[in-house]
Amino acid sequence: MYVPFGNFESSMVSDSLTLVLAEIREKAAQLGFEASNLSGSVYIFNGTTQDDGNDTIDHYGGNVGFSQEGEGFSYELGINYISDMGDTDTLGDVLEEASDYDYVEGIGGYLNLNLGPVSLFGEYITALDEFSVEHIDFKGSGAQPTAWNLEVGYTMTLGYKTIFGFSYQGTEEALGLELAKTRLLGLVSVGLNDNTSLSFEYAVSEDYAENDGGSGEDAQSAILQLAVEF
């Protein structure tokens, strides 16, 4: 299952930088609750990373969220925690063979807001401490990777349901993970019927500056996607 560390809400075609940094898929046991507008869960799993060399179920995390709906608006906000952010899919690929590894906790928060045709998504995820410089470094020191996403969308009917979206994303100290420093994305998505959409996304990504160890260069990409849900 994808454990509930991170929310990753987005209208874009491409995965957000928060998702790329923090998504975790593991065999896990989860216990959740719902009480009125409040919900949350705790979970445990045996992660890829091990800080003592023993193959044991010693990874855990939790999340809590609050949501509310009214006439013409809805919102959801929450926080999430994990005992070792190094077990995310991206970080785990780097740390899989690491020795003398110490767990690094991670935390995230998000707010999703819908006001009529306008949607706003915001998320921030960070490690709570630095990784060992031998495992993941940034400018000669241990890295403390961070990612964030700010997104706005507007839905209107132009014969078909059409979504216009804009996203501004970024990272800190994630050069060793080959993530962009910043990314700007624009989207137009047209719902052709209830389960089919045609989307066009254009993105401009900026690498870390040369004095940070990056290239300082920009890269552009475009995606045209026809999606069918069933």
LOTI-683005 format. One record per residue (C-alpha): residue number from 1; y, z, x; chain; residue in three letters. Coordinates in nm, 2 decimals, always signed. Last residue first. Layout:
     i    north       up     east   ch    aa
   NUM        Y        Z        X    A   ALA
...
***
This chain:
     i    north       up     east   ch    aa
   230    +0.26    -1.59    -1.28    A   PHE
   229    +0.59    -1.64    -1.09    A   GLU
   228    +0.70    -1.98    -0.97    A   VAL
   227    +0.95    -2.03    -0.68    A   ALA
   226    +1.12    -2.34    -0.56    A   LEU
   225    +1.30    -2.25    -0.24    A   GLN
   224    +1.56    -2.42    -0.03    A   LEU
   223    +1.64    -2.23    +0.29    A   ILE
   222    +1.92    -2.27    +0.54    A   ALA
   221    +1.97    -2.13    +0.89    A   SER
   220    +2.25    -2.08    +1.13    A   GLN
   219    +2.25    -1.91    +1.47    A   ALA
   218    +2.53    -1.73    +1.65    A   ASP
   217    +2.55    -1.64    +2.02    A   GLU
   216    +2.63    -1.32    +2.20    A   GLY
   215    +2.31    -1.37    +2.41    A   SER
   214    +2.19    -1.01    +2.41    A   GLY
   213    +2.18    -0.74    +2.68    A   GLY
   212    +2.45    -0.52    +2.54    A   ASP
   211    +2.71    -0.67    +2.77    A   ASN
   210    +2.60    -1.01    +2.64    A   GLU
   209    +2.68    -0.92    +2.28    A   ALA
   208    +2.39    -0.87    +2.03    A   TYR
   207    +2.30    -1.18    +1.84    A   ASP
   206    +2.49    -1.31    +1.54    A   GLU
   205    +2.32    -1.45    +1.23    A   SER
   204    +2.47    -1.70    +0.98    A   VAL
   203    +2.27    -1.76    +0.67    A   ALA
   202    +2.25    -2.02    +0.39    A   TYR
   201    +2.03    -1.97    +0.08    A   GLU
   200    +1.94    -2.22    -0.19    A   PHE
   199    +1.73    -2.11    -0.49    A   SER
   198    +1.53    -2.29    -0.76    A   LEU
   197    +1.37    -2.06    -1.02    A   SER
   196    +1.06    -2.06    -1.23    A   THR
   195    +0.91    -1.79    -1.45    A   ASN
   194    +1.14    -1.77    -1.76    A   ASP
   193    +1.28    -2.12    -1.71    A   ASN
   192    +1.49    -2.31    -1.46    A   LEU
   191    +1.65    -1.99    -1.33    A   GLY
   190    +1.91    -2.11    -1.08    A   VAL
   189    +1.97    -1.92    -0.75    A   SER
   188    +2.28    -1.97    -0.54    A   VAL
   187    +2.28    -1.76    -0.22    A   LEU
   186    +2.51    -1.67    +0.07    A   GLY
   185    +2.40    -1.47    +0.38    A   LEU
   184    +2.59    -1.31    +0.66    A   LEU
   183    +2.39    -1.14    +0.94    A   ARG
   182    +2.49    -0.90    +1.21    A   THR
   181    +2.33    -0.77    +1.53    A   LYS
   180    +2.02    -0.98    +1.47    A   ALA
   179    +1.67    -0.83    +1.53    A   LEU
   178    +1.46    -0.90    +1.84    A   GLU
   177    +1.30    -0.55    +1.83    A   LEU
   176    +1.45    -0.47    +2.18    A   GLY
   175    +1.79    -0.56    +2.04    A   LEU
   174    +1.76    -0.30    +1.77    A   ALA
   173    +2.03    -0.05    +1.90    A   GLU
   172    +2.24    -0.09    +1.58    A   GLU
   171    +2.16    -0.33    +1.30    A   THR
   170    +2.35    -0.54    +1.05    A   GLY
   169    +2.37    -0.70    +0.70    A   GLN
   168    +2.64    -0.86    +0.49    A   TYR
   167    +2.50    -1.02    +0.17    A   SER
   166    +2.65    -1.26    -0.09    A   PHE
   165    +2.49    -1.37    -0.41    A   GLY
   164    +2.55    -1.62    -0.70    A   PHE
   163    +2.29    -1.60    -0.97    A   ILE
   162    +2.25    -1.87    -1.23    A   THR
   161    +2.08    -1.84    -1.57    A   LYS
   160    +2.06    -2.20    -1.69    A   TYR
   159    +2.31    -2.41    -1.89    A   GLY
   158    +2.57    -2.25    -1.67    A   LEU
   157    +2.49    -1.89    -1.76    A   THR
   156    +2.63    -1.62    -1.53    A   MET
   155    +2.49    -1.36    -1.28    A   THR
   154    +2.71    -1.22    -1.00    A   TYR
   153    +2.56    -1.06    -0.69    A   GLY
   152    +2.69    -0.83    -0.42    A   VAL
   151    +2.50    -0.71    -0.11    A   GLU
   150    +2.54    -0.45    +0.16    A   LEU
   149    +2.25    -0.40    +0.40    A   ASN
   148    +2.20    -0.15    +0.68    A   TRP
   147    +1.97    -0.11    +0.99    A   ALA
   146    +1.94    +0.15    +1.26    A   THR
   145    +1.73    +0.17    +1.57    A   PRO
   144    +1.78    +0.48    +1.81    A   GLN
   143    +1.70    +0.32    +2.15    A   ALA
   142    +1.61    +0.52    +2.46    A   GLY
   141    +1.86    +0.45    +2.74    A   SER
   140    +1.92    +0.17    +2.98    A   GLY
   139    +2.13    -0.05    +2.75    A   LYS
   138    +1.89    -0.01    +2.46    A   PHE
   137    +1.53    +0.08    +2.53    A   ASP
   136    +1.21    +0.10    +2.32    A   ILE
   135    +0.89    +0.24    +2.48    A   HIS
   134    +0.98    +0.35    +2.83    A   GLU
   133    +1.33    +0.46    +2.71    A   VAL
   132    +1.15    +0.71    +2.48    A   SER
   131    +1.27    +0.66    +2.12    A   PHE
   130    +1.60    +0.82    +2.03    A   GLU
   129    +1.63    +1.05    +1.73    A   ASP
   128    +1.68    +1.04    +1.35    A   LEU
   127    +1.57    +0.68    +1.32    A   ALA
   126    +1.79    +0.50    +1.07    A   THR
   125    +1.80    +0.33    +0.73    A   ILE
   124    +2.11    +0.24    +0.52    A   TYR
   123    +2.11    +0.06    +0.19    A   GLU
   122    +2.36    -0.08    -0.05    A   GLY
   121    +2.31    -0.31    -0.35    A   PHE
   120    +2.57    -0.42    -0.60    A   LEU
   119    +2.51    -0.62    -0.92    A   SER
   118    +2.77    -0.78    -1.14    A   VAL
   117    +2.69    -0.95    -1.48    A   PRO
   116    +2.73    -0.62    -1.67    A   GLY
   115    +2.78    -0.35    -1.41    A   LEU
   114    +2.46    -0.30    -1.22    A   ASN
   113    +2.44    -0.05    -0.93    A   LEU
   112    +2.18    +0.00    -0.66    A   ASN
   111    +2.24    +0.28    -0.41    A   LEU
   110    +2.03    +0.35    -0.11    A   TYR
   109    +1.94    +0.61    +0.15    A   GLY
   108    +1.71    +0.62    +0.46    A   GLY
   107    +1.55    +0.86    +0.70    A   ILE
   106    +1.33    +0.83    +1.01    A   GLY
   105    +1.14    +1.08    +1.23    A   GLU
   104    +1.05    +0.99    +1.58    A   VAL
   103    +0.69    +1.08    +1.68    A   TYR
   102    +0.63    +1.13    +2.06    A   ASP
   101    +0.43    +0.88    +2.26    A   TYR
   100    +0.26    +0.96    +2.59    A   ASP
    99    +0.10    +0.61    +2.58    A   SER
    98    +0.22    +0.31    +2.39    A   ALA
    97    -0.03    +0.04    +2.30    A   GLU
    96    +0.08    +0.00    +1.93    A   GLU
    95    +0.44    +0.08    +2.01    A   LEU
    94    +0.60    -0.27    +1.99    A   VAL
    93    +0.39    -0.39    +1.69    A   ASP
    92    +0.44    -0.05    +1.53    A   GLY
    91    +0.82    -0.10    +1.55    A   LEU
    90    +0.80    -0.41    +1.33    A   THR
    89    +0.54    -0.29    +1.08    A   ASP
    88    +0.68    +0.06    +1.06    A   THR
    87    +0.48    +0.33    +1.25    A   ASP
    86    +0.76    +0.41    +1.49    A   GLY
    85    +0.95    +0.56    +1.20    A   MET
    84    +0.73    +0.87    +1.23    A   ASP
    83    +0.76    +1.16    +0.99    A   SER
    82    +0.91    +0.96    +0.71    A   ILE
    81    +1.20    +1.03    +0.48    A   TYR
    80    +1.36    +0.87    +0.17    A   ASN
    79    +1.68    +0.91    -0.02    A   ILE
    78    +1.78    +0.78    -0.37    A   GLY
    77    +2.02    +0.61    -0.59    A   LEU
    76    +1.97    +0.40    -0.91    A   GLU
    75    +2.24    +0.26    -1.14    A   TYR
    74    +2.27    +0.10    -1.48    A   SER
    73    +2.56    -0.05    -1.68    A   PHE
    72    +2.65    -0.24    -1.99    A   GLY
    71    +2.56    +0.04    -2.23    A   GLU
    70    +2.40    +0.31    -2.03    A   GLY
    69    +2.11    +0.34    -1.78    A   GLU
    68    +2.04    +0.62    -1.53    A   GLN
    67    +1.85    +0.66    -1.21    A   SER
    66    +1.78    +0.94    -0.97    A   PHE
    65    +1.55    +0.91    -0.66    A   GLY
    64    +1.34    +1.13    -0.44    A   VAL
    63    +1.13    +1.03    -0.14    A   ASN
    62    +0.86    +1.17    +0.08    A   GLY
    61    +0.68    +1.12    +0.41    A   GLY
    60    +0.36    +1.18    +0.60    A   TYR
    59    +0.18    +1.08    +0.92    A   HIS
    58    -0.09    +1.32    +1.05    A   ASP
    57    -0.42    +1.17    +0.93    A   ILE
    56    -0.60    +1.19    +1.26    A   THR
    55    -0.70    +0.95    +1.54    A   ASP
    54    -0.63    +1.19    +1.83    A   ASN
    53    -0.43    +1.07    +2.13    A   GLY
    52    -0.16    +1.33    +2.08    A   ASP
    51    +0.14    +1.13    +1.95    A   ASP
    50    -0.06    +0.87    +1.77    A   GLN
    49    +0.09    +0.54    +1.63    A   THR
    48    -0.11    +0.32    +1.40    A   THR
    47    -0.07    +0.56    +1.11    A   GLY
    46    -0.33    +0.78    +0.93    A   ASN
    45    -0.16    +0.84    +0.59    A   PHE
    44    +0.01    +1.10    +0.38    A   ILE
    43    +0.24    +1.07    +0.07    A   TYR
    42    +0.51    +1.25    -0.12    A   VAL
    41    +0.67    +1.12    -0.44    A   SER
    40    +0.99    +1.10    -0.64    A   GLY
    39    +1.15    +1.06    -0.98    A   SER
    38    +1.45    +1.20    -1.17    A   LEU
    37    +1.60    +1.04    -1.48    A   ASN
    36    +1.38    +1.24    -1.72    A   SER
    35    +1.11    +1.39    -1.50    A   ALA
    34    +0.88    +1.15    -1.31    A   GLU
    33    +0.63    +1.26    -1.04    A   PHE
    32    +0.44    +1.11    -0.75    A   GLY
    31    +0.14    +1.19    -0.53    A   LEU
    30    +0.04    +0.94    -0.27    A   GLN
    29    -0.26    +0.88    -0.05    A   ALA
    28    -0.22    +0.61    +0.21    A   ALA
    27    -0.39    +0.30    +0.36    A   LYS
    26    -0.09    +0.15    +0.53    A   GLU
    25    +0.20    -0.10    +0.49    A   ARG
    24    +0.53    +0.01    +0.63    A   ILE
    23    +0.87    -0.17    +0.59    A   GLU
    22    +1.14    -0.02    +0.81    A   ALA
    21    +1.30    -0.28    +1.04    A   LEU
    20    +1.23    -0.60    +0.86    A   VAL
    19    +1.31    -0.43    +0.52    A   LEU
    18    +1.65    -0.30    +0.65    A   THR
    17    +1.72    -0.64    +0.80    A   LEU
    16    +1.68    -0.80    +0.45    A   SER
    15    +1.39    -1.03    +0.38    A   ASP
    14    +1.51    -1.39    +0.32    A   SER
    13    +1.54    -1.54    -0.03    A   VAL
    12    +1.82    -1.31    -0.13    A   MET
    11    +1.85    -1.11    -0.45    A   SER
    10    +1.79    -0.78    -0.28    A   SER
     9    +1.65    -0.43    -0.33    A   GLU
     8    +1.49    -0.30    +0.00    A   PHE
     7    +1.41    +0.05    -0.12    A   ASN
     6    +1.31    +0.22    +0.20    A   GLY
     5    +1.01    +0.44    +0.28    A   PHE
     4    +0.79    +0.42    -0.03    A   PRO
     3    +0.46    +0.33    +0.13    A   VAL
     2    +0.36    -0.03    +0.10    A   TYR
     1    +0.00    +0.00    +0.00    A   MET
***
